[in-house]
């Protein structure tokens, strides 16, 4: 009997030991995952989209304790750089079939939806979150089709997604019915993805393997036109007597600004432009472009970066793209802070730019989207320093704007008695014009960029026009005639456009402009014979490199490079400030142009926000993982 008891005791101890070992192994392997992420999407006839997300979460109380945070994009920039808000309405949120507290807060271009009770810990195990929301402006309308280009999961998911799926329903149809094509992309953000990592079954697209953090699952559903209706254009309505007043205001404003521009808006006479063989004292490349164009653009910023490199402050590395299934990916540039003093003294705006590019202990900045805040902040800082430090080279003539604004306001007030039963509509039209005038304050006067200014103005003025039209319609659709509205809008547009045109250079600014044009004349003159009478310096690699940033800033980089091709080739020129796969790009104008364009594009792409939903098509292999609307991120709290 004793032997039996001993045997049972030993077996019990052995089982306990095995249990402890197994528990430890399980604990060691425990991790938090999204075991299932299903998205059901219903497209409404009015082009809004209702999304139901079912998320099966394995909770281990590591990062997920009280719930999850679902980040949903609510802003993008269109092709003109304008900020566009995406409508978002949370309809319902549940945990394990029951209502649960939640809150939302704006976080940059996203809204963070925080789901969970702050007073309770979610037990370990599998839990199902259900999120229903409605979004707008995610449908792409094209000439031959409409489409939903949608990121089911986003690049900012903090946990692996073991299985994801998506199905879409058109108005009045079952899920998966009525589509022309259904495509998908799975992989890292920005790549073409691997479509073998998902499959389609009855209109639903499933992933066939886990998605790691940073990987995106994107779908593209296309359908014939006519099933989804874009919002109708705003309407307008009116009273007739206001036309004469509006016409008089338009004429008076036009005459005043023609006179004001002739008298105060033109630059003083410039000095005779002669070739200049060196950069003016204290003038950085960005400064000369700023004086010429009265603004800092991306090209000027790129010239500033190359100027820092030429002066020995930074090194520019061109990193090759990684090998992928589809070949070598797109490369990017990296800016490295040198640990030695610059070879040449930096101008104040250049020193400030260095501090913005390399804050704290940072000594390298890849020109990628993750560093967009740093790059954008550096460009804004450079523009601000150029503006603040050089306020003596421009005359703003702000006071010359007041007569036009007074005429406009007086005209709108004069139409008020003719507004009938809807005087608020007249006020709405007046406010619309004032918005347009305010937008004009943000336009810039730039050399040879009149068309750009007009496009910029129209893009920014459009929201103001919509406000005026929609507001008037909502108030009854009466109160201002179409003719009056158009004339008042045109009057406001004249004031807005004249604001930048009234900025003129001072005599000092005009002299600096003459020097900039003289330097450009030298660099842009390919025939040496034309310069001999001015005793130009010898053409050496040192001269080429010293003036290279200025050639870019003044738009003559290609001519400057072609001119030194023989000299640079004989010297085997390789810039010390560049490292990468293409050191011989600098031996001729074409290569130099390609380098500056690539660097400028890399800078521009690093500052660019996410792609706008509905502005580019994802069908026919034209899409990529993460290229659609939706997506966002998810994490625990």
Beta strands, then each sheet from edge to edge (+ up, - down):
strand 1: 33-43
strand 2: 49-59
strand 3: 67-73
strand 4: 75-77
strand 5: 83-85
strand 6: 88-95
strand 7: 98-99
strand 8: 102-107
strand 9: 110-116
strand 10: 125-135
strand 11: 139-141
strand 12: 146-153
strand 13: 156-157
strand 14: 164-169
strand 15: 179-188
strand 16: 198-201
strand 17: 204-207
strand 18: 215-223
strand 19: 314-319
strand 20: 323-324
strand 21: 327-328
strand 22: 332-337
strand 23: 364-366
strand 24: 394-395
strand 25: 504-505
strand 26: 578-579
strand 27: 629-630
strand 28: 633-636
sheet 1: 7+ 6- 10+ 2- 1+ 14+ 17- 16+
sheet 2: 8+ 9- 3+ 28- 13-
sheet 3: 4+ 5-
sheet 4: 11+ 12- 18+ 15-
sheet 5: 11+ 12- 27-
sheet 6: 23+ 22- 19+ 26+
sheet 7: 20+ 21-
sheet 8: 24+ 25-
end
